[in-house]
């Protein structure tokens, strides 16, 4: 066995939230190791099926970390408006200009942002990234825990940051319990070229007539392109269609708002579920991102919740004084800061999902969103809340 190195923080999981966590702590001068099983994808001309709507608050964090500046600006698309259609007559439009913000969000490709974060990490400390490796076991201790890695080496860390996703192995190794509520839906994603310009507008349809209970979103990409996110109980049937039939289904459910479509990337699907974790910290351990919480993607806020975790953890550790990074009281402060924003987002998304899946509420819910559309001050308040971190 190789010699056992020491670090102040071992971040497990090199996805967007894990990489941002590692970068944030490195920039504070901490000794950090990032452990990840899979290399980050190298950007190519092909469009990434996995895209995210990054809020202005998340963008500011990524810019402060030095990662946003590494992104190819020609692949970034701002969202200026969002048109939401209810299942009958209900309609609401959110507009950045009317709400006093520069944009509602910016669409980025997951692989390109991950690559930018990894580049920024390597520039700070080329030894920080350990890939491809995974954690086999952890001997939890105070003030230091020992992680056994898949290459038979070990790692000693004051703080273990679990950023390894919804099925977090680290969460399980720590014995932290969680509750998973499946939505009995999958998110079907694909990218298309479109006939008509989208003008930086995102479109969303709740319970379209031909697919009751589904939620369909068109997210704008650079040029005449869109990214589809279709939350549905019929994912298997959609994926079984050939490219032409699938495209026609997407055109129909989107009411031809951007004209004819041309499929750019084959559709893929992932399960949708609500994840509530009973405890997000323990001595020497903190959960971030999907390891700490899961939400329905109907508002695209999952990754932004994760970046909110990064911002809060960075702020708490910056004020640790002489305390170790894994100090239980320090991490409890982080948990308290994140409890309310996460609960509010989960409650809102969960409520909206069930509201549009309740057959007896069609008239009041459509009337409600139409009334909200006429209340400019209320819409602006919602936009400002969605574009800033709550801490």
LINPEZI-V221578 format. One record per residue. N is the residue number from 1. RES is the residue in three letters. PHI is phi in degrees with one decimal (NA if undefined). BURIAL is b if it has 16 or more other ideal C-beta (glycine too) atoms within 10 Angstrom, else e. Layout:
((N,RES,PHI,BURIAL) (N,RES,PHI,BURIAL))
This chain:
((1,UNK,NA,e) (2,UNK,-72.8,e) (3,UNK,-59.5,e) (4,UNK,-89.1,e) (5,UNK,-78.4,e) (6,UNK,-122.8,e) (7,UNK,-147.4,b) (8,UNK,-84.2,b) (9,UNK,-141.3,b) (10,UNK,-109.1,b) (11,UNK,-96.5,b) (12,UNK,-105.4,b) (13,UNK,115.1,b) (14,UNK,-104.1,b) (15,UNK,-70.1,b) (16,UNK,-60.9,b) (17,UNK,-72.4,b) (18,UNK,-63.8,b) (19,UNK,-65.8,b) (20,UNK,-65.1,b) (21,UNK,-62.6,b) (22,UNK,-59.2,b) (23,UNK,-65.1,b) (24,UNK,-61.4,b) (25,UNK,-75.2,b) (26,UNK,-61.5,b) (27,UNK,-69.8,b) (28,UNK,-85.1,e) (29,UNK,89.0,e) (30,UNK,-79.5,b) (31,UNK,-83.2,b) (32,UNK,-127.8,b) (33,UNK,-124.9,b) (34,UNK,-108.7,b) (35,UNK,-107.5,b) (36,UNK,-142.4,b) (37,UNK,-76.9,e) (38,UNK,-119.8,e) (39,UNK,-61.8,e) (40,UNK,-68.0,b) (41,UNK,-66.3,e) (42,UNK,-83.4,e) (43,UNK,-57.5,b) (44,UNK,-133.0,e) (45,UNK,-70.7,e) (46,UNK,-65.6,e) (47,UNK,-84.9,b) (48,UNK,-76.7,b) (49,UNK,-67.2,b) (50,UNK,-87.6,b) (51,UNK,-124.4,b) (52,UNK,-133.2,b) (53,UNK,-95.1,b) (54,UNK,-87.6,b) (55,UNK,-70.8,b) (56,UNK,-56.2,b) (57,UNK,-65.5,b) (58,UNK,-66.3,b) (59,UNK,-59.6,b) (60,UNK,-62.0,b) (61,UNK,-62.0,b) (62,UNK,-65.0,b) (63,UNK,-67.6,e) (64,UNK,-63.0,e) (65,UNK,-80.2,b) (66,UNK,86.0,b) (67,UNK,-95.0,b) (68,UNK,-61.1,b) (69,UNK,-64.6,e) (70,UNK,-85.5,b) (71,UNK,-77.5,b) (72,UNK,-75.0,e) (73,UNK,-61.0,e) (74,UNK,-75.6,e) (75,UNK,-109.5,b) (76,UNK,-101.6,b) (77,UNK,-127.0,b) (78,UNK,-77.2,e) (79,UNK,-101.1,b) (80,UNK,-100.5,b) (81,UNK,-141.3,b) (82,UNK,-136.8,b) (83,UNK,-101.7,b) (84,UNK,-115.6,b) (85,UNK,-112.9,b) (86,UNK,-74.8,b) (87,UNK,-81.5,b) (88,UNK,-130.1,e) (89,UNK,-94.6,e) (90,UNK,-64.7,b) (91,UNK,-155.0,e) (92,UNK,-144.9,b) (93,UNK,-123.1,e) (94,UNK,-102.8,b) (95,UNK,-129.0,b) (96,UNK,-61.5,b) (97,UNK,-60.6,e) (98,UNK,-65.3,e) (99,UNK,-92.4,b) (100,UNK,78.1,e) (101,UNK,-123.4,b) (102,UNK,-74.3,e) (103,UNK,-164.8,b) (104,UNK,-79.8,b) (105,UNK,-169.8,b) (106,UNK,-128.6,b) (107,UNK,-82.5,b) (108,UNK,-129.9,b) (109,UNK,-88.0,b) (110,UNK,-56.2,b) (111,UNK,-62.3,b) (112,UNK,-68.4,b) (113,UNK,-69.6,b) (114,UNK,-60.9,b) (115,UNK,-62.5,b) (116,UNK,-63.3,b) (117,UNK,-64.3,b) (118,UNK,-64.4,b) (119,UNK,-60.7,e) (120,UNK,-65.1,b) (121,UNK,-64.2,b) (122,UNK,-61.9,e) (123,UNK,-66.5,e) (124,UNK,-77.2,e) (125,UNK,-157.0,e) (126,UNK,-68.9,e) (127,UNK,-93.9,e) (128,UNK,-72.0,b) (129,UNK,-91.0,b) (130,UNK,-114.3,b) (131,UNK,-152.5,e) (132,UNK,-89.8,e) (133,UNK,-144.9,b) (134,UNK,-138.1,b) (135,UNK,-86.9,b) (136,UNK,-91.8,e) (137,UNK,-158.2,e) (138,UNK,-136.2,b) (139,UNK,-97.7,e) (140,UNK,-71.4,b) (141,UNK,-152.6,e) (142,UNK,-126.9,e) (143,UNK,-95.5,e) (144,UNK,-132.7,b) (145,UNK,-105.9,b) (146,UNK,-116.1,e) (147,UNK,-105.2,b) (148,UNK,-94.3,e) (149,UNK,-103.4,b) (150,UNK,-70.3,e) (151,UNK,-96.8,e) (152,UNK,73.5,e) (153,UNK,-88.1,e) (154,UNK,-131.6,b) (155,UNK,-141.6,b) (156,UNK,-105.6,b) (157,UNK,-142.9,b) (158,UNK,-69.4,b) (159,UNK,-130.4,b) (160,UNK,-104.6,b) (161,UNK,-106.5,b) (162,UNK,-86.4,b) (163,UNK,-125.7,b) (164,UNK,-102.3,b) (165,UNK,88.3,b) (166,UNK,-61.2,b) (167,UNK,-96.8,e) (168,UNK,-44.0,b) (169,UNK,-71.3,b) (170,UNK,-64.1,b) (171,UNK,-57.3,b) (172,UNK,-68.1,e) (173,UNK,-61.9,b) (174,UNK,-85.5,b) (175,UNK,74.7,e) (176,UNK,-83.4,b) (177,UNK,-89.2,e) (178,UNK,-148.0,b) (179,UNK,-120.6,e) (180,UNK,-115.2,e) (181,UNK,-116.2,e) (182,UNK,-66.8,e) (183,UNK,-86.4,b) (184,UNK,57.7,e) (185,UNK,-135.7,b) (186,UNK,-120.1,b) (187,UNK,-93.4,b) (188,UNK,-98.5,b) (189,UNK,-123.7,b) (190,UNK,-168.4,b) (191,UNK,-115.7,b) (192,UNK,-137.4,b) (193,UNK,-85.2,b) (194,UNK,-124.0,b) (195,UNK,-72.2,e) (196,UNK,-110.0,e) (197,UNK,-68.7,e) (198,UNK,-94.1,b) (199,UNK,56.0,e) (200,UNK,69.3,b) (201,UNK,-105.0,b) (202,UNK,-96.1,b) (203,UNK,-117.3,b) (204,UNK,-143.6,b) (205,UNK,-123.8,b) (206,UNK,-94.8,b) (207,UNK,47.0,b) (208,UNK,-59.1,b) (209,UNK,-52.6,e) (210,UNK,-82.8,e) (211,UNK,-140.6,b) (212,UNK,-56.3,e) (213,UNK,88.8,b) (214,UNK,-83.6,b) (215,UNK,-128.7,b) (216,UNK,-117.8,b) (217,UNK,-131.5,b) (218,UNK,-105.9,b) (219,UNK,-108.0,b) (220,UNK,-72.4,b) (221,UNK,-111.7,b) (222,UNK,-59.0,e) (223,UNK,75.0,e) (224,UNK,-85.9,b) (225,UNK,-141.3,b) (226,UNK,-135.7,b) (227,UNK,-116.2,b) (228,UNK,-90.9,b) (229,UNK,-129.5,b) (230,UNK,-117.2,b) (231,UNK,-87.9,b) (232,UNK,-152.3,b) (233,UNK,-87.7,e) (234,UNK,-111.9,b) (235,UNK,-60.3,b) (236,UNK,-61.0,e) (237,UNK,-67.2,e) (238,UNK,-64.8,b) (239,UNK,-68.9,e) (240,UNK,-79.5,e) (241,UNK,-72.0,e) (242,UNK,-75.0,e) (243,UNK,-57.4,e) (244,UNK,-66.4,e) (245,UNK,-66.8,e) (246,UNK,-63.0,b) (247,UNK,-61.9,b) (248,UNK,-65.1,e) (249,UNK,-63.0,b) (250,UNK,-68.0,b) (251,UNK,-60.8,b) (252,UNK,-67.5,e) (253,UNK,-69.5,b) (254,UNK,-93.2,b) (255,UNK,55.0,e) (256,UNK,56.8,e) (257,UNK,-61.5,b) (258,UNK,-118.8,b) (259,UNK,73.6,e) (260,UNK,-67.5,e) (261,UNK,-116.9,b) (262,UNK,-132.0,e) (263,UNK,-65.4,b) (264,UNK,-101.5,b) (265,UNK,-132.0,b) (266,UNK,-63.2,e) (267,UNK,-67.4,b) (268,UNK,-137.9,e) (269,UNK,-137.9,b) (270,UNK,-142.6,e) (271,UNK,-71.4,e) (272,UNK,-107.7,b) (273,UNK,-156.2,e) (274,UNK,-94.2,b) (275,UNK,-120.8,b) (276,UNK,-116.1,b) (277,UNK,-100.7,b) (278,UNK,-67.9,e) (279,UNK,-148.9,e) (280,UNK,-99.4,b) (281,UNK,-138.9,b) (282,UNK,-154.2,b) (283,UNK,-52.6,b) (284,UNK,78.7,b) (285,UNK,-144.1,b) (286,UNK,-141.0,b) (287,UNK,-100.1,b) (288,UNK,-135.5,b) (289,UNK,64.5,b) (290,UNK,-65.6,b) (291,UNK,-68.2,b) (292,UNK,-101.2,b) (293,UNK,-167.2,b) (294,UNK,-134.6,b) (295,UNK,-133.1,b) (296,UNK,-66.8,b) (297,UNK,-82.9,b) (298,UNK,-63.9,b) (299,UNK,-112.3,b) (300,UNK,62.5,b) (301,UNK,-103.0,b) (302,UNK,-58.6,b) (303,UNK,-69.4,b) (304,UNK,-68.9,b) (305,UNK,-59.9,b) (306,UNK,-63.3,b) (307,UNK,-68.6,b) (308,UNK,-63.5,b) (309,UNK,-59.4,b) (310,UNK,-60.6,b) (311,UNK,-61.6,b) (312,UNK,-68.4,b) (313,UNK,-64.5,b) (314,UNK,-57.8,b) (315,UNK,-65.9,e) (316,UNK,-66.3,b) (317,UNK,-69.6,b) (318,UNK,-65.0,e) (319,UNK,-109.4,e) (320,UNK,-74.6,e) (321,UNK,63.2,e) (322,UNK,-91.9,e) (323,UNK,-70.4,e) (324,UNK,-72.2,b) (325,UNK,-62.4,b) (326,UNK,-95.0,b) (327,UNK,-58.2,b) (328,UNK,-60.0,e) (329,UNK,-68.8,e) (330,UNK,-64.0,b) (331,UNK,-71.0,b) (332,UNK,-62.9,e) (333,UNK,-63.3,b) (334,UNK,-61.4,b) (335,UNK,-60.7,b) (336,UNK,-64.8,e) (337,UNK,-64.5,b) (338,UNK,-91.0,b) (339,UNK,-60.3,e) (340,UNK,-68.8,e) (341,UNK,-57.8,b) (342,UNK,-68.1,b) (343,UNK,-62.5,e) (344,UNK,-63.5,e) (345,UNK,-66.7,b) (346,UNK,-62.3,b) (347,UNK,-64.2,e) (348,UNK,-65.5,b) (349,UNK,-66.7,b) (350,UNK,-64.0,b) (351,UNK,-64.4,e) (352,UNK,-62.8,b) (353,UNK,-58.6,b) (354,UNK,-73.5,e) (355,UNK,-59.4,e) (356,UNK,-89.3,b) (357,UNK,-114.2,b) (358,UNK,-103.1,e) (359,UNK,-61.9,e) (360,UNK,-85.4,e) (361,UNK,-116.0,e) (362,UNK,-60.6,b) (363,UNK,-63.3,e) (364,UNK,-66.2,e) (365,UNK,-71.1,b) (366,UNK,-71.7,b) (367,UNK,-64.4,e) (368,UNK,-63.3,e) (369,UNK,-71.7,b) (370,UNK,-68.5,e) (371,UNK,-63.2,e) (372,UNK,-59.5,e) (373,UNK,-62.0,b) (374,UNK,-88.6,e) (375,UNK,-98.5,e) (376,UNK,-57.7,e) (377,UNK,-65.3,e) (378,UNK,-69.7,e) (379,UNK,-62.6,b) (380,UNK,-62.8,b) (381,UNK,-64.3,e) (382,UNK,-63.6,b) (383,UNK,-63.7,b) (384,UNK,-63.0,e) (385,UNK,-65.1,e) (386,UNK,-73.5,b) (387,UNK,-98.9,b) (388,UNK,-126.2,e) (389,UNK,-70.3,b) (390,UNK,-103.9,b) (391,UNK,-131.5,e))
